[in-house]
Amino acid sequence: MKPVLQTDPKAGYLAQKTEIDTAIAAALESGRYILGAEVDAFEAEWAAWLGTTDAIGVGNGTDAIELALRALAIGPGDTVITTSNTAVATVAAIELAGASPLLVDVDEETLTLSPARLTEAIAANGERRIRALIPVHLYGHPADMVAILEIAAAAGLSVIEDCAQAHGATIGGRKVGTFGDAAAFSFYPTKNLGALGDGGAVVTNDAALAERARELRVYGWKERYISEIAGMNSRLDDLQAAILRVKLGYLAADNARRVAIAAAYDAALRGTRLVLPRPAEDVQHVYHQYVVRLPDRDSLRDHLRARQIGTAVLYPLPIHLQPAYRGRIAIANELHVTEKAARELLCLPIHPWLHDDDVARTCDAIIGWINR
Ligand SMILES: Cc1ncc(COP(=O)(O)O)c(C=O)c1O
């Protein structure tokens, strides 16, 4: 039996193979391989697609967060709030910028930064110099930006959105990445907009911030070979930009396919004891992941694996419990929701190239497991 893949970046390449191969060939012929014309064009197209004034192509999504922080002059001595139920990259980037993370619990429904816990964390803060918040639009579901922006404004904090999993997700029709002072995207191959290698972008509507990020990504150069500020090396390359330009043309349709697959899962699994995703009102979830929750998650996972149906657990261990961080990273309050979710969540197969038959086979296998 053919395996059902949980994610399938190769299918994403094959779906647009001719166009991508042509774009790669043109980029190879151009003779400019880093921060060239393809990068310029992609930056303009990505900013226009989102509705921001600037997009800055960088090496990956982790660097994008670090660069946004550094462009905001956030670093040693500063504290940055984010969640523990995220890719480790979010927290790693804060430390790479020299700042200290402070982790806050997530909302029970959306598993994104809880505005209530955030308010408590800020109120209970002692000596820390909290400078910024990084809400993560996890799994493709937007964090509650309306509440978060209000809290940030009242406390005088900058906001950097982590949009690595949420290309095209909206709140009130407005795309995530346009709400904060800046936002970070990853174009890792499995993302909703994925390159065929590493890539990322910082986006912002703040011209001065954009200029700083552009300088910081190439050694702090304003003028070639002259560093105005101490920067880093994190540049998008033209091959990836050329590929991203092709794939951007399909992003809306790819997201719509993810939404359709999610609707099929909803219809088949509603009324079972699985806790299904319940998007907040007025948001468009783009289903980077379709996440169900159940206490005996591992048993279902084994059952599906035995039937060659791939699943994933994002993430099995909250960051504050991982060996690199446990005991030394600051947590603002008990992270009960985060810890429970990590024990219970399971990501079902979802990607735009998944066939209806595969979705049906997955649903049948889940129902079979429930009724076993
Ligand atoms: C939520 C989140 N933030 C940040 C990143 C970092 O992106 P990258 O892997 O491109 O560095 C990822 C992707 O892994 C992610 O899922």
The ligand as a Gaussian input file, in Angstrom:
#p B3LYP/6-31G(d) Opt

LIG

0 1
 C        7.163000      28.717000      14.420000
 C        8.495000      28.714000      13.746000
 N        9.355000      29.721000      13.979000
 C       10.558000      29.774000      13.399000
 C       10.976000      28.789000      12.536000
 C       12.372000      28.869000      11.990000
 O       12.462000      28.809000      10.619000
 P       13.752000      28.188000       9.915000
 O       13.681000      26.710000      10.053000
 O       13.592000      28.648000       8.492000
 O       14.936000      28.786000      10.554000
 C       10.108000      27.734000      12.237000
 C       10.481000      26.674000      11.273000
 O       11.105000      25.723000      11.540000
 C        8.844000      27.678000      12.867000
 O        8.006000      26.686000      12.629000

